[in-house]
């Protein structure tokens, strides 16, 4: 099993951290958890 990263919070910082983590290690299994209705994202 590979490495997993769980990010709590889908505001501006959450997806930014996910994108940086993906650049540093493309094999990561990344999950972003957000309690609210909307998640911020970068296109």
C-alpha distances in whole Angstrom, upper triangle without the diagonal:
4,7,9,13,15,19,21,24,25,28,29,27,24,23,25,22,19,21,21,18,17,20,18,15,14,11,10,10,13,15,19,21,25,27,30,31,30,27,29,27,28,29
4,7,10,13,16,20,22,23,26,26,24,21,20,21,19,16,18,18,14,13,16,14,11,11,7,7,7,11,13,17,19,23,26,28,29,28,25,26,25,25,26
4,7,10,13,17,20,20,23,23,21,18,18,19,16,13,15,15,11,12,14,13,9,10,8,5,6,9,11,15,17,21,24,26,28,26,23,24,23,23,25
4,7,10,13,16,17,20,21,18,15,15,17,14,11,14,14,11,11,14,13,11,11,9,6,5,6,8,11,13,17,20,22,24,23,20,21,20,21,23
4,6,10,13,14,17,17,14,11,12,13,10,8,12,12,8,10,13,12,11,12,11,7,6,5,6,8,11,14,17,20,21,20,17,18,17,19,21
4,7,10,11,14,16,13,10,11,13,10,9,13,13,11,12,16,15,14,15,14,10,8,6,5,6,7,11,14,16,18,17,15,16,16,18,21
4,6,8,11,12,10,6,8,10,8,7,11,12,10,12,15,15,15,16,16,12,11,8,6,5,6,9,12,14,16,15,12,13,13,16,19
4,7,9,12,10,7,10,12,10,11,14,15,14,16,19,19,19,20,20,16,14,11,9,6,5,6,9,11,14,14,11,13,14,17,20
4,6,9,8,6,9,11,10,11,14,15,15,17,19,20,20,21,21,18,16,13,10,7,6,5,8,9,11,10,8,10,12,15,18
4,7,7,5,6,9,10,10,12,15,15,16,18,20,20,20,21,18,16,13,10,6,6,5,8,8,10,8,5,6,8,11,15
4,6,6,7,9,11,12,13,15,16,17,19,21,22,22,23,20,19,16,14,10,10,8,10,9,11,8,6,5,8,11,15
4,6,6,7,9,11,11,13,15,16,17,19,21,21,23,20,20,16,15,12,13,11,14,13,14,11,8,6,7,9,12
4,6,5,6,9,10,11,12,14,15,16,18,19,21,18,18,14,14,11,12,12,15,15,16,14,11,9,9,11,14
4,5,5,6,9,10,11,12,14,16,16,17,18,15,15,11,10,7,9,9,12,13,15,12,9,8,9,11,14
4,5,5,6,9,10,10,12,14,15,15,17,14,14,10,10,7,10,11,14,14,15,12,8,7,6,7,11
4,5,5,6,9,10,11,12,14,15,17,15,15,12,13,11,13,14,18,17,18,15,12,9,8,8,11
4,5,5,6,9,10,11,12,13,15,12,13,10,11,10,13,14,17,18,20,17,13,12,11,11,14
4,6,5,6,9,10,10,11,12,10,10,7,8,8,11,13,17,18,19,16,12,12,10,10,13
4,5,5,6,9,10,10,12,11,12,9,11,11,15,16,20,20,21,18,14,12,10,9,11
4,5,5,6,9,10,13,11,13,11,13,13,17,18,22,23,24,21,17,15,13,12,14
4,5,5,6,8,10,8,10,8,11,12,15,18,21,23,24,21,18,16,15,14,16
4,5,5,5,8,7,9,8,11,13,16,19,22,23,24,21,18,17,14,13,14
4,6,6,10,10,12,12,15,16,20,22,26,26,27,24,20,18,16,14,15
4,7,9,9,12,12,16,17,20,23,27,28,29,26,22,21,18,17,18
4,5,6,10,10,14,16,20,22,26,28,28,26,22,22,19,18,19
4,6,9,10,13,16,19,22,26,27,28,25,22,21,18,17,18
4,7,9,13,16,19,22,26,28,28,26,23,23,20,20,20
4,6,10,13,16,19,22,24,25,24,20,20,18,19,20
4,7,10,13,17,20,22,23,21,18,19,18,18,20
4,7,10,13,17,19,19,18,15,15,14,15,17
4,6,10,13,15,16,15,12,14,13,16,17
4,7,10,12,13,12,9,11,11,14,16
4,7,9,11,11,9,12,13,16,19
4,6,8,8,7,10,12,16,18
4,7,9,9,12,15,19,22
4,6,8,11,14,18,20
4,7,10,13,17,19
4,7,10,13,15
4,6,10,13
4,7,10
4,7
4
